[in-house]
């Protein structure tokens, strides 16, 4: 055995190496020839026959002054291999199991040096003989398995390197040096055929994937905001890892590794796949917002990949995730579908809640002067929330969400009216109930408020807003119509008791009408414009129509009490008129009716009545002879006098050039049977 001490003189080293290879060549030939027929007893990672012993055919021990833990940046052994294409023989090589143990114990540089010598030995033996023996085949298998083990261990080191507690910088330096040394020999005989730089990148990607998988991801049953919380933790983990790469790991790599960009690219790829793997069946609308906002607004912002601390070192052209338009469109479609379902369910639940907890319990709130229901507040706030949440993500998506909300809102007024009618019929008789009507008024106000809110979206979707506004108007009209019918049905019996002997002597029945009118006034004062004007006008018209109809159809004759009856009619119509004046009714043309009837009924002389008829016909051109005859019958006028007055009335009607009633008429909607004048006088 020869012992050499290497000096700094390169020529001396070169001469020594050449002499040594010559001696080794002859000793190897002699050793191989003497053991040509001997069966191999090696144990090679499970392929050789002996386990853990010193391999036969190994080179003798070479005593060196080089320490095995020297930095690989300037390894003398590697320098010798580079200059002579053959490594120094490190003496008797450890067994395959011993080298594997070095790898497992992370003595990577030492194991790699032995692998290089082992690799060189295998190549020498391969060149020395024609057909490889079983022993040589086993050695090649061992070499491949050892390289594979080294590669896997190096990948684990790289994968764990971003965790400062689990990987030392010295170990990572060994990995980098091994990669550099192997890159010098890529394609040379005995190489494993791997691209070691690609292997490193693969390890980085696997480490990033593991890091992302380690981020906690609760289910929606465990946490309501499960996805938003997960995305927040994912952002935090990503930034901490990249900042650690920049501030610590980057120093362990040469510039050619472009380490920070490699990690960023790996995060792009892994996060994109991770987002695609999130189960969409578990998503709710809020989760879609969180996901889209994170992708569109957060990922490229300064909070994450656009962070100023990374921008100086990251040279990637595009910072966006490579998700593809199909994935984003899929999430947007899912978002719209979920909003449609959620909004529809919410409105149904609101109506059910109003029915169970509000309508039958107490009077509605008054805010500030109108009867108020929370139902329209919830609807408007929900719509605003849906639209606002996506507005900063994608303006086009915001328009889609608006259209979805408007379409979903379309059946709401019909559902509300139907639900209220069902509740009312199940808890009340067909008559008028003030407290229930207050809640119906609140429902009317809700529809009006929703329509007002819709005007804020007219510019974005004018056609849908117009159509939905008509639906709201129809719902309001139906709610108001039902309430008016109940009011009319409730007050009708009291009108039928007017124009009788009892009415003239006792005023109880009209007082009942006034009490109902005060209740109606309370409803109207709590109703929002513009519908309140329509409702007040309808009520005003109906009350006057009902009063006059009773006068026209009454069989009662005042006779000697006609002056008292005329005064009472005038006073009662004036009381009714005052109520509707207070409610701002604009049916002013009904105001003089009481005075006209008073002037006819309280007159005794036909000539005076003829004079009063002229004003009546002028203000109410739709009045007919039957109506006048009914008033005269109520007044108790004789047949001959009636004849003269009715003839005069016909002359007035014939002399009227324009008999059209611009207000729609009152008397033409009051049916009066032909008066029995006993003398069969024709009445027009």
VMD Tcl script that draws the C-alpha trace (Angstrom):
set ca {
  {0.00 0.00 0.00}
  {1.23 3.41 -0.95}
  {0.75 6.45 1.21}
  {0.88 9.86 -0.49}
  {0.69 13.30 0.98}
  {-0.89 15.73 -1.49}
  {0.78 19.06 -1.82}
  {-0.35 22.30 -3.34}
  {1.86 21.66 -6.35}
  {-0.58 20.60 -9.07}
  {2.06 18.99 -11.28}
  {3.23 16.82 -8.44}
  {-0.35 15.83 -7.79}
  {-0.89 15.02 -11.47}
  {2.21 12.80 -11.56}
  {1.19 10.99 -8.38}
  {-2.30 10.34 -9.69}
  {-1.01 8.92 -12.97}
  {1.38 6.55 -11.17}
  {-1.36 5.44 -8.86}
  {-3.76 4.64 -11.72}
  {-1.15 2.55 -13.44}
  {-0.56 0.55 -10.28}
  {-4.28 0.20 -9.68}
  {-4.89 -0.97 -13.22}
  {-2.43 -3.85 -12.93}
  {-3.51 -4.78 -9.41}
  {-7.16 -4.82 -10.50}
  {-6.43 -7.05 -13.50}
  {-4.48 -9.45 -11.33}
  {-7.14 -9.51 -8.61}
  {-9.99 -10.01 -11.08}
  {-8.16 -12.86 -12.89}
  {-7.46 -14.74 -9.65}
  {-11.08 -14.59 -8.60}
  {-12.71 -14.99 -11.98}
  {-14.72 -18.10 -11.05}
  {-15.60 -17.04 -7.51}
  {-19.30 -16.42 -6.83}
  {-20.25 -13.04 -5.48}
  {-21.13 -12.89 -1.80}
  {-21.91 -9.19 -1.69}
  {-25.13 -7.92 -0.34}
  {-26.18 -4.99 -2.48}
  {-29.23 -3.26 -1.09}
  {-31.04 -6.53 -1.11}
  {-29.48 -7.72 -4.44}
  {-26.07 -9.12 -3.19}
  {-25.59 -12.24 -1.13}
  {-23.78 -10.90 2.00}
  {-25.22 -8.15 4.21}
  {-23.28 -5.24 5.57}
  {-19.78 -6.64 4.99}
  {-16.80 -5.29 3.04}
  {-17.41 -5.76 -0.68}
  {-15.09 -8.05 -2.57}
  {-13.25 -6.48 -5.45}
  {-12.91 -3.19 -3.67}
  {-9.76 -1.13 -3.98}
  {-7.20 -1.01 -1.20}
  {-7.32 1.69 1.44}
  {-5.80 5.00 0.48}
  {-4.52 7.05 3.37}
  {-5.06 10.76 2.64}
  {-4.54 14.02 4.44}
  {-7.85 15.37 2.97}
  {-10.67 15.54 5.52}
  {-14.07 14.25 4.32}
  {-15.91 17.24 5.68}
  {-14.01 19.77 3.62}
  {-16.20 22.30 1.70}
  {-17.11 21.02 -1.70}
  {-16.52 24.39 -3.35}
  {-12.80 23.44 -3.72}
  {-12.57 19.64 -3.13}
  {-9.16 18.32 -4.03}
  {-10.61 14.93 -4.83}
  {-13.10 16.45 -7.23}
  {-10.40 18.59 -8.76}
  {-8.40 15.46 -9.45}
  {-11.37 13.77 -11.03}
  {-12.07 16.78 -13.22}
  {-8.48 16.91 -14.47}
  {-8.03 13.17 -15.01}
  {-11.67 12.06 -15.52}
  {-11.07 9.49 -12.77}
  {-11.38 9.94 -9.00}
  {-8.82 9.04 -6.41}
  {-9.44 5.70 -4.80}
  {-10.48 6.44 -1.22}
  {-9.12 3.12 -0.15}
  {-11.36 0.24 0.81}
  {-14.86 1.52 0.10}
  {-17.58 1.02 2.69}
  {-20.21 -1.58 1.92}
  {-23.41 -0.66 0.14}
  {-25.27 -0.83 3.44}
  {-22.75 1.47 5.08}
  {-23.05 4.01 2.28}
  {-26.82 3.78 2.57}
  {-26.52 4.39 6.30}
  {-24.46 7.49 5.58}
  {-27.28 8.72 3.33}
  {-29.94 7.96 5.92}
  {-27.95 9.78 8.58}
  {-27.72 12.79 6.23}
  {-23.91 12.60 5.84}
  {-24.61 13.42 2.23}
  {-21.27 14.84 1.15}
  {-19.35 11.88 2.56}
  {-21.77 9.42 0.97}
  {-21.53 11.23 -2.36}
  {-17.73 11.00 -2.36}
  {-17.92 7.25 -1.86}
  {-20.53 7.02 -4.58}
  {-18.24 8.79 -7.02}
  {-15.47 6.27 -6.26}
  {-17.93 3.40 -6.47}
  {-19.18 4.75 -9.76}
  {-15.62 4.99 -11.13}
  {-14.83 1.46 -9.97}
  {-17.89 0.09 -11.74}
  {-16.92 1.87 -14.96}
  {-13.35 0.52 -14.78}
  {-14.59 -3.01 -14.31}
  {-17.09 -2.55 -17.12}
  {-14.34 -1.50 -19.52}
  {-12.05 -4.32 -18.47}
  {-14.30 -7.18 -19.46}
  {-16.50 -7.87 -22.44}
  {-19.62 -9.37 -20.93}
  {-20.56 -8.06 -17.47}
  {-20.54 -10.70 -14.79}
  {-23.25 -11.26 -12.21}
  {-21.10 -9.40 -9.71}
  {-20.76 -6.41 -12.00}
  {-24.51 -6.36 -12.68}
  {-25.18 -6.39 -8.97}
  {-22.74 -3.54 -8.48}
  {-24.52 -1.46 -11.14}
  {-27.86 -2.15 -9.48}
  {-26.40 -1.16 -6.13}
  {-25.05 2.03 -7.62}
  {-28.41 2.97 -9.08}
  {-30.20 2.21 -5.83}
  {-27.71 4.23 -3.81}
  {-28.02 7.18 -6.18}
  {-31.80 6.90 -5.94}
  {-31.58 6.91 -2.15}
  {-29.28 9.93 -2.25}
  {-31.62 11.70 -4.62}
  {-34.64 11.03 -2.40}
  {-32.79 12.19 0.69}
  {-31.67 15.36 -1.06}
  {-35.28 16.01 -2.15}
  {-36.41 15.64 1.45}
  {-33.77 18.11 2.56}
  {-34.93 20.62 -0.07}
  {-38.60 20.03 0.80}
  {-37.89 20.69 4.48}
  {-35.48 23.54 3.87}
  {-38.10 26.30 4.17}
  {-38.75 25.13 7.75}
  {-35.83 26.59 9.66}
  {-36.33 24.26 12.57}
  {-36.04 21.09 10.47}
  {-33.16 21.81 8.13}
  {-29.71 23.31 8.72}
  {-28.04 25.58 6.20}
  {-24.97 23.29 6.21}
  {-27.07 20.35 5.03}
  {-28.63 22.45 2.29}
  {-25.15 23.57 1.20}
  {-24.14 19.93 0.84}
  {-27.18 19.35 -1.41}
  {-26.31 22.32 -3.58}
  {-22.68 21.22 -3.90}
  {-23.69 17.68 -4.84}
  {-26.03 19.05 -7.52}
  {-23.26 21.21 -8.93}
  {-20.80 18.30 -8.95}
  {-23.30 15.99 -10.61}
  {-24.20 18.62 -13.22}
  {-20.53 18.57 -14.30}
  {-20.90 14.84 -15.03}
  {-24.36 14.76 -16.61}
  {-24.28 12.40 -19.57}
  {-21.00 10.85 -18.57}
  {-20.69 7.04 -18.14}
  {-22.31 5.81 -14.96}
  {-24.55 8.82 -14.46}
  {-28.04 8.07 -13.23}
  {-29.60 9.81 -16.19}
  {-31.24 12.43 -14.03}
  {-31.35 16.16 -14.52}
  {-30.32 17.15 -11.03}
  {-31.54 20.74 -11.40}
  {-34.97 19.46 -12.43}
  {-34.88 17.09 -9.48}
  {-34.24 20.05 -7.20}
  {-37.15 21.99 -8.77}
  {-39.36 18.96 -8.32}
  {-38.38 18.85 -4.65}
  {-39.22 22.55 -4.31}
  {-42.66 21.94 -5.88}
  {-43.32 18.98 -3.61}
  {-42.30 21.00 -0.58}
  {-44.62 23.82 -1.61}
  {-47.49 21.39 -2.17}
  {-46.92 19.89 1.26}
  {-46.83 23.35 2.78}
  {-50.15 24.25 1.16}
  {-51.74 20.98 2.25}
  {-50.69 21.71 5.81}
  {-52.80 24.89 5.92}
  {-55.90 24.15 8.07}
  {-59.10 23.73 6.05}
  {-62.26 23.36 8.13}
  {-65.58 22.19 6.76}
  {-68.56 24.54 6.58}
  {-70.11 22.57 9.44}
  {-67.10 23.32 11.61}
  {-66.83 27.00 10.76}
  {-69.24 29.28 8.93}
  {-66.48 31.26 7.21}
  {-64.37 28.19 6.56}
  {-63.12 29.20 3.12}
  {-62.38 32.84 3.95}
  {-60.39 31.73 7.01}
  {-58.50 29.12 4.97}
  {-57.61 31.63 2.26}
  {-56.36 34.04 4.89}
  {-54.14 31.36 6.39}
  {-52.98 30.32 2.92}
  {-51.90 33.88 2.18}
  {-50.10 34.11 5.51}
  {-48.31 30.78 5.02}
  {-47.28 31.63 1.45}
  {-45.83 34.99 2.36}
  {-43.99 33.67 5.39}
  {-42.46 30.91 3.29}
  {-41.41 33.21 0.44}
  {-39.96 35.77 2.81}
  {-38.02 33.00 4.52}
  {-36.71 31.87 1.12}
  {-35.61 35.39 0.32}
  {-34.09 36.20 3.70}
  {-32.46 32.85 4.54}
  {-32.51 30.10 1.92}
  {-31.40 32.31 -0.93}
  {-27.97 32.70 0.66}
  {-27.41 28.93 0.45}
  {-27.81 28.87 -3.33}
  {-25.66 30.27 -6.14}
  {-27.39 32.85 -8.35}
  {-27.82 30.33 -11.17}
  {-30.48 28.51 -9.15}
  {-32.76 31.58 -9.30}
  {-34.22 30.22 -6.09}
  {-36.86 32.85 -5.23}
  {-38.38 32.77 -8.71}
  {-38.46 28.99 -8.56}
  {-40.40 29.07 -5.29}
  {-42.80 31.71 -6.61}
  {-43.47 29.66 -9.74}
  {-44.07 26.61 -7.58}
  {-46.58 28.53 -5.48}
  {-48.35 29.73 -8.63}
  {-48.71 26.18 -9.84}
  {-49.59 24.57 -6.51}
  {-52.07 27.24 -5.37}
  {-53.86 27.12 -8.73}
  {-54.31 23.37 -8.41}
  {-55.25 23.68 -4.74}
  {-58.05 26.15 -5.54}
  {-59.37 23.84 -8.23}
  {-59.45 20.98 -5.74}
  {-61.70 22.85 -3.31}
  {-65.08 21.03 -3.42}
  {-67.53 23.36 -5.17}
  {-70.53 21.47 -3.84}
  {-69.77 22.93 -0.41}
  {-69.63 26.53 -1.60}
  {-72.14 29.17 -0.61}
  {-72.44 32.63 -2.13}
  {-70.19 34.18 0.51}
  {-67.57 31.53 -0.21}
  {-67.67 32.37 -3.92}
  {-67.09 36.04 -3.02}
  {-64.15 35.12 -0.82}
  {-62.61 32.87 -3.48}
  {-63.06 35.34 -6.36}
  {-61.86 38.28 -4.28}
  {-58.78 36.33 -3.18}
  {-57.93 35.38 -6.77}
  {-58.68 38.72 -8.42}
  {-57.82 41.28 -5.76}
  {-55.69 39.70 -3.04}
  {-53.27 37.40 -4.87}
  {-51.60 40.05 -7.02}
  {-51.87 42.84 -4.48}
  {-49.26 44.14 -2.06}
  {-50.76 41.83 0.53}
  {-49.35 38.88 -1.33}
  {-47.38 38.34 -4.54}
  {-47.22 42.06 -5.24}
  {-45.51 42.67 -1.92}
  {-42.71 45.27 -2.22}
  {-40.40 42.92 -0.31}
  {-40.62 40.39 -3.13}
  {-40.86 42.59 -6.21}
  {-37.19 43.52 -6.32}
  {-36.15 39.88 -6.51}
  {-38.98 38.30 -8.49}
  {-38.72 38.63 -12.24}
  {-41.77 36.61 -13.28}
  {-43.67 38.39 -16.03}
  {-47.16 37.47 -14.92}
  {-48.17 37.36 -11.27}
  {-51.65 35.99 -11.92}
  {-52.69 32.44 -11.22}
  {-52.88 30.16 -14.23}
  {-56.43 29.08 -13.49}
  {-57.88 29.64 -16.93}
  {-61.05 31.50 -17.87}
  {-63.13 28.34 -17.65}
  {-62.46 27.95 -13.93}
  {-63.25 31.59 -13.12}
  {-66.40 31.47 -15.26}
  {-67.41 28.31 -13.47}
  {-67.08 30.03 -10.09}
  {-68.97 33.09 -11.37}
  {-71.80 30.91 -12.68}
  {-71.86 29.07 -9.38}
  {-71.99 32.41 -7.57}
  {-75.01 33.61 -9.57}
  {-76.86 30.32 -9.06}
  {-76.21 30.41 -5.33}
  {-77.35 34.03 -5.06}
  {-80.57 33.15 -6.87}
  {-81.28 30.27 -4.50}
  {-80.23 32.12 -1.36}
  {-82.18 35.28 -2.22}
  {-85.32 33.32 -3.06}
  {-85.08 31.26 0.13}
  {-84.44 34.38 2.20}
  {-87.58 36.10 0.89}
  {-89.71 33.02 1.61}
  {-88.31 32.86 5.13}
  {-88.95 36.57 5.66}
  {-92.60 36.18 4.69}
  {-92.98 33.14 6.96}
  {-91.35 35.01 9.82}
  {-93.66 38.01 9.34}
  {-96.64 35.68 9.34}
  {-95.60 33.82 12.50}
  {-94.06 36.56 14.62}
  {-95.41 39.92 13.45}
  {-98.83 40.02 11.84}
  {-100.77 38.49 14.70}
  {-98.81 39.86 17.64}
  {-98.82 43.62 17.79}
  {-99.19 46.79 15.77}
  {-96.40 47.53 13.29}
  {-93.75 50.09 14.07}
  {-94.09 53.64 12.78}
  {-90.96 55.06 11.08}
  {-91.10 58.01 10.99}
  {-94.81 58.47 10.31}
  {-95.52 55.42 8.15}
  {-96.21 51.87 9.24}
  {-92.97 50.01 8.92}
  {-92.04 46.39 8.24}
  {-88.49 45.04 8.39}
  {-89.14 42.87 5.38}
  {-88.21 45.48 2.78}
  {-85.12 46.50 4.78}
  {-83.81 42.94 4.69}
  {-84.49 42.62 0.98}
  {-82.85 45.91 0.02}
  {-79.83 45.35 2.26}
  {-79.39 41.83 0.92}
  {-79.51 43.04 -2.67}
  {-77.00 45.77 -1.92}
  {-74.74 43.24 -0.23}
  {-74.83 40.83 -3.15}
  {-74.02 43.55 -5.66}
  {-71.41 45.34 -3.55}
  {-69.55 42.12 -2.81}
  {-68.88 41.44 -6.48}
  {-68.60 45.03 -7.69}
  {-64.91 45.30 -6.83}
  {-64.22 41.85 -8.24}
  {-65.78 42.15 -11.68}
  {-68.14 44.91 -12.94}
  {-69.69 42.52 -15.45}
  {-70.38 40.01 -12.69}
  {-71.99 42.81 -10.72}
  {-74.45 43.41 -13.57}
  {-75.21 39.69 -13.75}
  {-75.88 39.57 -10.02}
  {-78.20 42.59 -10.31}
  {-80.19 40.87 -13.06}
  {-80.40 37.71 -10.96}
  {-81.69 39.67 -7.96}
  {-84.28 41.56 -9.99}
  {-85.52 38.38 -11.63}
  {-85.72 36.57 -8.29}
  {-87.56 39.51 -6.71}
  {-90.28 39.48 -9.37}
  {-92.73 37.08 -7.65}
  {-92.27 38.69 -4.22}
  {-95.33 41.03 -4.18}
  {-97.62 38.20 -5.27}
  {-96.21 35.88 -2.59}
  {-96.55 38.55 0.07}
  {-100.17 39.31 -0.81}
  {-101.06 35.64 -1.04}
  {-99.45 34.85 2.31}
  {-101.20 37.76 4.02}
  {-104.59 36.80 2.60}
  {-104.14 33.20 3.76}
  {-103.13 34.34 7.22}
  {-106.03 36.79 7.39}
  {-108.62 34.26 6.29}
  {-107.35 31.72 8.83}
  {-107.37 34.13 11.77}
  {-110.20 36.59 10.99}
  {-113.68 36.71 9.64}
  {-114.31 38.33 6.32}
  {-114.87 41.67 8.00}
  {-112.55 44.60 8.50}
  {-109.96 44.35 11.31}
  {-107.98 47.46 12.15}
  {-104.82 45.81 13.53}
  {-104.60 43.39 10.61}
  {-105.17 46.29 8.22}
  {-102.29 48.15 9.83}
  {-100.01 45.22 8.97}
  {-101.45 45.10 5.47}
  {-100.61 48.79 5.18}
  {-97.06 47.97 6.30}
  {-96.89 45.37 3.52}
  {-98.04 47.99 1.03}
  {-95.33 50.33 2.30}
  {-92.72 47.58 1.93}
  {-93.55 47.11 -1.74}
  {-93.46 50.87 -2.27}
  {-90.07 51.12 -0.53}
  {-88.66 48.28 -2.61}
  {-89.81 50.00 -5.79}
  {-88.14 53.23 -4.64}
  {-84.94 51.30 -3.96}
  {-85.04 49.76 -7.44}
  {-84.68 53.20 -8.98}
  {-81.02 53.19 -7.91}
  {-80.45 50.37 -10.42}
  {-82.40 51.88 -13.33}
  {-79.28 53.03 -15.16}
  {-77.73 49.55 -15.03}
  {-80.84 47.59 -15.98}
  {-83.64 49.94 -17.09}
  {-85.91 47.33 -18.66}
  {-85.87 44.97 -15.70}
  {-86.35 47.80 -13.23}
  {-89.36 49.03 -15.19}
  {-90.94 45.56 -15.33}
  {-90.31 44.90 -11.66}
  {-91.70 48.32 -10.77}
  {-94.94 47.35 -12.52}
  {-95.02 44.10 -10.56}
  {-94.64 46.06 -7.32}
  {-97.43 48.46 -8.34}
  {-99.70 45.54 -9.11}
  {-98.91 43.97 -5.75}
  {-99.66 47.25 -3.97}
  {-102.93 47.66 -5.86}
  {-104.04 44.14 -4.97}
  {-103.18 44.61 -1.29}
  {-105.01 47.95 -1.24}
  {-107.96 46.59 -3.18}
  {-108.46 43.76 -0.72}
  {-108.29 46.16 2.21}
  {-110.75 48.52 0.54}
  {-113.18 45.67 -0.15}
  {-113.02 44.63 3.50}
  {-113.64 48.21 4.57}
  {-116.57 48.58 2.21}
  {-118.06 45.30 3.35}
  {-117.68 46.36 6.97}
  {-119.27 49.78 6.53}
  {-122.06 48.83 4.10}
  {-124.64 47.79 6.77}
  {-124.42 51.19 8.41}
  {-125.11 53.02 5.14}
  {-128.19 50.87 4.59}
  {-129.63 52.19 7.83}
  {-129.48 55.81 6.62}
  {-132.40 57.75 5.11}
  {-134.93 56.14 7.46}
  {-137.14 57.30 10.27}
  {-134.60 55.90 12.73}
  {-131.77 57.74 10.98}
  {-133.63 61.01 11.25}
  {-134.35 60.62 14.94}
  {-131.17 58.78 16.09}
  {-127.68 59.35 14.76}
  {-126.08 56.13 16.03}
  {-125.71 54.56 12.60}
  {-123.91 57.52 11.11}
  {-121.67 57.68 14.17}
  {-120.64 54.09 13.41}
  {-119.71 55.27 9.94}
  {-117.66 58.12 11.39}
  {-115.85 55.72 13.71}
  {-114.94 53.50 10.76}
  {-113.83 56.57 8.87}
  {-111.45 57.53 11.68}
  {-109.94 54.05 11.54}
  {-109.56 54.40 7.80}
  {-108.00 57.79 8.35}
  {-105.46 56.19 10.69}
  {-104.56 53.68 7.97}
  {-104.21 56.35 5.32}
  {-102.00 58.53 7.51}
  {-99.61 55.59 7.94}
  {-99.48 54.76 4.24}
  {-96.63 55.89 2.01}
  {-97.06 58.00 -1.11}
  {-97.78 57.82 -3.93}
  {-100.28 55.03 -3.34}
  {-101.87 56.73 -0.34}
  {-103.35 59.34 -2.70}
  {-104.94 56.63 -4.81}
  {-106.30 54.86 -1.75}
  {-107.71 58.04 -0.19}
  {-109.41 59.01 -3.44}
  {-110.98 55.56 -3.78}
  {-112.21 55.68 -0.20}
  {-113.56 59.21 -0.64}
  {-115.43 58.32 -3.80}
  {-116.86 55.14 -2.33}
  {-118.12 56.81 0.85}
  {-119.87 59.62 -1.05}
  {-121.22 57.13 -3.58}
  {-122.57 54.90 -0.80}
  {-124.22 57.83 0.95}
  {-125.90 59.20 -2.19}
  {-126.89 55.70 -3.37}
  {-128.76 55.17 -0.12}
  {-130.57 58.46 -0.69}
  {-131.54 57.43 -4.22}
  {-132.76 53.95 -3.26}
  {-134.48 54.75 0.03}
  {-138.24 54.25 0.29}
  {-138.41 56.74 3.12}
  {-140.27 60.02 2.51}
  {-139.53 63.00 4.73}
  {-142.75 64.91 4.07}
  {-143.05 67.44 6.87}
  {-139.51 66.71 8.08}
  {-137.77 67.52 4.82}
  {-136.02 70.64 6.17}
  {-134.54 68.66 9.04}
  {-133.53 65.86 6.69}
  {-131.89 68.32 4.28}
  {-129.89 69.88 7.08}
  {-128.79 66.47 8.34}
  {-127.68 65.35 4.87}
  {-125.70 68.54 4.42}
  {-124.06 68.22 7.83}
  {-123.15 64.54 7.42}
  {-121.70 64.99 3.94}
  {-119.71 67.93 5.27}
  {-118.30 65.80 8.12}
  {-117.25 63.18 5.63}
  {-115.76 65.83 3.37}
  {-113.72 67.26 6.26}
  {-112.19 63.86 6.96}
  {-111.06 63.46 3.37}
  {-109.88 67.05 3.17}
  {-107.63 66.27 6.13}
  {-106.38 63.21 4.25}
  {-105.57 65.43 1.23}
  {-108.10 63.88 -1.11}
  {-108.01 65.66 -4.45}
  {-111.61 64.78 -5.37}
  {-112.65 68.37 -4.77}
  {-115.50 68.06 -7.23}
  {-117.42 66.01 -4.64}
  {-117.40 68.87 -2.15}
  {-120.48 70.87 -3.31}
  {-122.77 67.84 -3.52}
  {-124.09 68.23 0.03}
  {-125.03 71.86 -0.58}
  {-126.80 71.01 -3.85}
  {-128.88 68.25 -2.24}
  {-129.66 70.51 0.70}
  {-130.86 73.29 -1.62}
  {-133.25 70.92 -3.39}
  {-134.62 68.96 -0.42}
  {-135.16 71.91 1.92}
  {-137.04 73.97 -0.68}
  {-140.81 73.95 -0.63}
  {-141.64 75.87 -3.82}
  {-141.00 74.20 -7.18}
  {-139.62 77.43 -8.62}
  {-136.91 77.52 -5.96}
  {-136.08 73.90 -6.69}
  {-135.81 74.65 -10.42}
  {-133.25 77.33 -9.62}
  {-131.20 74.94 -7.50}
  {-131.32 72.28 -10.21}
  {-129.36 74.51 -12.54}
  {-126.29 74.45 -10.25}
  {-126.63 70.71 -9.66}
  {-126.72 69.90 -13.38}
  {-123.80 72.20 -14.02}
  {-121.54 70.49 -11.44}
  {-122.81 66.95 -12.07}
  {-123.86 66.66 -15.70}
  {-124.19 62.86 -15.40}
  {-127.28 63.16 -13.18}
  {-130.45 61.79 -14.75}
  {-134.19 62.38 -14.36}
  {-134.50 59.22 -12.31}
  {-131.94 60.59 -9.83}
  {-133.84 63.89 -9.57}
  {-137.13 62.05 -9.20}
  {-135.67 59.94 -6.38}
  {-134.57 63.10 -4.54}
  {-138.02 64.66 -4.99}
  {-139.70 61.48 -3.77}
  {-137.49 61.55 -0.64}
  {-138.42 65.21 -0.17}
  {-142.12 64.26 -0.32}
  {-143.14 66.47 -3.25}
  {-146.47 65.89 -4.95}
  {-146.88 64.32 -8.37}
  {-147.90 67.41 -10.30}
  {-145.06 69.43 -8.85}
  {-142.62 66.69 -9.73}
  {-143.85 66.79 -13.30}
  {-143.11 70.50 -13.61}
  {-139.67 70.20 -12.03}
  {-138.70 67.20 -14.19}
  {-139.79 69.01 -17.35}
  {-137.59 71.90 -16.35}
  {-134.75 69.44 -15.67}
  {-135.15 67.99 -19.18}
  {-134.91 71.48 -20.62}
  {-131.72 72.08 -18.65}
  {-130.22 68.86 -19.90}
  {-131.15 69.59 -23.49}
  {-129.70 73.06 -23.24}
  {-126.37 71.78 -21.98}
  {-123.84 71.85 -24.82}
  {-121.27 69.64 -23.11}
  {-122.60 67.05 -20.72}
  {-119.36 65.07 -20.39}
  {-118.17 64.71 -16.85}
  {-114.42 65.24 -16.71}
  {-114.25 63.58 -13.28}
  {-115.64 60.25 -14.39}
  {-119.07 60.84 -12.95}
  {-120.88 59.89 -9.78}
  {-124.58 59.60 -10.58}
  {-124.02 57.51 -13.69}
  {-122.65 54.79 -11.38}
  {-125.70 54.91 -9.08}
  {-128.53 52.64 -10.24}
  {-132.03 53.97 -9.49}
  {-135.23 52.12 -10.44}
  {-137.72 54.23 -12.44}
  {-139.75 56.30 -10.05}
  {-143.43 55.56 -9.72}
  {-144.95 59.03 -10.35}
  {-148.52 57.68 -10.26}
  {-149.37 59.85 -13.25}
  {-147.02 57.95 -15.58}
  {-145.03 61.00 -16.39}
  {-142.11 60.31 -18.72}
  {-138.80 60.65 -16.94}
  {-135.57 60.93 -18.91}
}
mol new
graphics top color blue
foreach p $ca { graphics top sphere $p radius 0.5 }
foreach p [lrange $ca 0 end-1] q [lrange $ca 1 end] { graphics top cylinder $p $q radius 0.2 }
display resetview
